[in-house]
């Protein structure tokens, strides 16, 4: 899948939780995928990193540890023939 064949949504906290969802809506087999990653701050404090901002340039605003509990979910999108045309 490539960006122009569907949609992508990001829901990312500065530290501890990331959810990325993508939907491929063209091609022979359409699908939706979701990655949920969590990193409890009390278990892994991480390192403060600089990140680009629109107003202040690079500032220390996020953390990373290169460690997370991650879950990948993948669903095939199957058309509902009964609802076609609604």
C-alpha positions, 0 to 999 in steps of 0.5 A, a space after each residue: 500500500 502507498 499513501 495515494 491508495 487510501 488514508 492514514 490517521 495518526 494519534 500520537 502522544 508526546 510520550 507513551 502512546 502511538 496509534 497509527 491506522 491506515 486503510 487501503 481502498 484500491 486494488 484487488 484486496 482492500 484492507 485496514 491496518 492498525 498499530 498500537 504501541 505503548 510504553 509506560 513512562 514509569 517503566 521506561 523513562 526514555 530520552 528527551 529529543 528535539 522535534 521540529 515545530 512550526 514556530 520555534 524550530 527544533 525544540 525539546 518536546 518528545 521522548 523516545 526509548 526505542 522500546 514499546 509494546 506493539 500490536 499490529 491488527 490487520 483486517 480485510 475489507 469485504 464489500 457488503 453487497 446488500 448495502 451497495 448503493 446506499 
